[in-house]
Each structure stands twice: as C-alpha cells, then as structure tokens.
Amino acid sequence: MNYFGDPTIWLPFVFAALMGVSILIYVILDGFDLGVGVLFPFANDDEKDRMIASIGPFWDANETWLVLAVGLLLVAFPSAHGAILTALYLPVAIMLIGLILRGVAFEFRAKAPAPHKHLWNNAFFAGSLMTSLSQGFMLGMYVMGLEWTLAHVGFAILTAVFLTVGYSFIGATWIIHKTSAVLQAKAVDWAKGGIWGLVLGIGAISLATPFVSTRIFDKWFSFPEALYLSPLPILSGLLVVWLWSMLRKMPFADDRRSWQPFAAATALWVTAFGGMAYSFYPYVVPEQITIYEAASAPESLFIILIGTCIVLPTIMGYTVLSYFIFRGKATELRYD
C-alpha cells in the first residue's frame, strides 16, 4: 500500500506532527516564563522586576503556541478534542483562570502604586502556579488514559508537582542566561534544586507509561521495538549529567556561555516529549481513539493544511524575530 499517496494516512499524521510540535514549543517557551513566575517568592522586589524584564518581550507570544495546538486539535481531530476537554474540563478551566490572572498581574504590577505592587506580584505567582499545576495534572490524567479513578488522580497530582518544579527549573536556566551577578547566582541554586524535580517527573511518567497498556509495554521492552526508544533514555541521562556539571561550575568566567544550561534543559524536554510521542502513537486519546479514527475528512484537512502553511511560518517568524531582537541580558522593563 502506498501510504504517502493515501490522504487518509498522511494527512492525519502531518496534523498530529504539527500539533505535537506546537505543544512541544509551547511547553518549552511558556514553560520557562511560567517557571519564572513560580520562582517569584524566592526573589526580592528588585530581582522580581529583573525577572519580569527577562520574559517581558516574549511571554504573550509564547502562549500563541498553545492556541495553535488547541486549534489544530479542534479542527483536525474534533472527536478527540471533545473527549479530552470533556474529561479535563475542570483543570482546563483552572488553567485558563491562571493564564488570565497572569496576564492581568503582569500589566498591573508595572502601573500600580508602590504599596499595591506586592499584591500583583503575588497574583502573578498565583497565576503561574495555577497554570503549571493544572497542566501537570492534565498530563498525568492523559498518561493514565483520562479515567478518573483515585489512583489516577493521585498520579496526576504527583505529575502536577513535578511539572511545576520542572517549569521552575527551565525558568531558572532562562534567568541564568538573561541576568548576571547576584540574581544569576541565585538562579544557579534554584536550577540545582529544580533539576531533580524534573528528573523525578520524567522518571515517574516513564515508570507509569508502559503499564498503561500492553501495547506500550511491548513497544518499550520487546525486541527490536525497544531499540527505537533506547537512544532517548541514554541521551536524557547524558543531558542530566552535563547540566549538573555545568551548574556546579557556574557562574562561568565567560558569561557568553550562560545560554548552555537553557539549551541543555530544552534538549532534555525534547527527549522526554519524544518518548511520550513514541509511546502513544498512533493514539490521540490513549488507548481509545487513534489519529486516523479522530481525523476530519481528507478534503477538510487539505484545506486546513493550506491555512496552516500560512499561519505556522508567520508564528514561527515573529517568535524567532522577537527572540533575536531582544537577545542578550535583560534590561529595565519600562512602559513609558
């Protein structure tokens, strides 16, 4: 069979890949600015201003990737969209409230009178924490097949904590890159603690995933399928060792290398996401609906693909441009 010539095969795969890439980019980009918000209680007022300045030009655009991912899920896999959001209605609502609170607090903290600024700092932290915990809870429930049992909810609470710590870790590596002096040294200490939360989170999901279904178990432990997965845990282990080695040596005498922990943390997120994608493919709802069963009609997907080919490069273009223009160390964030 010519799979590449059959639109019922290659179109759902293309949209699943686009949706996966969008989610991955969102988790990395919005993950670090959520992590910066989660770290707020550990910083003083001046440091909070500098932390906000480090994400100020980027945080709003970072969330565009979440909109794109959810939009692709809705138009390309409508039945899966309904099943996932129905099962996760409560944590999705909490996440949206958190995102709204973050956005309001981000703007108001810069304009509020000095006595009220701490209120909006706390609101920014609360919104970041709500968003991070809800996303981690959704991840845990998704891995467990979206079934609300006591054991599954307990696992989801565990992944909520680990993902939040993981976000704080990548947020700390971003602060290392974008700041200097005392705040940078603090961020190194934050990263040293956060890396173990990320490792434990990856470990917990890795231990649980094979037992979700015999299909996934066979993909992980049967020969030769296990060979396809083996590079990911090996690479992840090497990245953790490299990260820990860098953090112990920081701050570098040559601060131009301060981007390396963030780059290594990003690579670690990519390997973790790759392992999940390998495990759950071809299911978009774990062990319930495949991407081929959930996909819209090929004619609809082809029209949507044309629009995506315009929208995706546009989003990618202004994302790259913003990071290029505002490269280097964070400066004072001003609104006048």
Sequence and secondary structure as in RCSB ss.txt:
>XXXX:A:sequence
MNYFGDPTIWLPFVFAALMGVSILIYVILDGFDLGVGVLFPFANDDEKDRMIASIGPFWDANETWLVLAVGLLLV
AFPSAHGAILTALYLPVAIMLIGLILRGVAFEFRAKAPAPHKHLWNNAFFAGSLMTSLSQGFMLGMYVMGLEWTL
AHVGFAILTAVFLTVGYSFIGATWIIHKTSAVLQAKAVDWAKGGIWGLVLGIGAISLATPFVSTRIFDKWFSFPE
ALYLSPLPILSGLLVVWLWSMLRKMPFADDRRSWQPFAAATALWVTAFGGMAYSFYPYVVPEQITIYEAASAPES
LFIILIGTCIVLPTIMGYTVLSYFIFRGKATELRYD
>XXXX:A:secstr
  GGG HHHHHHHHHHHHHHHHHHHHHHHHHHHHHHHHTGGGS HHHHHHHHHHHTTTHHHHTHHHHHHHHHHHH
H HHHHHHHHHHTHHHHHHHHHHHHHHHHHHHHHHHS HHHHHHHHHHHHHHHHHHHHHHHHHHHHHHTTS   H
HHHHHHHHHHHHHHHHHHHHHHHHHHHH  HHHHHHHHHHHHHHHHHHHHHHHHHHHHGGGT HHHHHHHHSTTH
HHHHTHHHHHHHHHHHHHHHHHHH S SSGGGTTHHHHHHHHHHHHHHHHHHHHHTTEEETTTEEHHHH   HHH
HHHHHHHHHHHHHHHHHHHHHHHHHT SS       
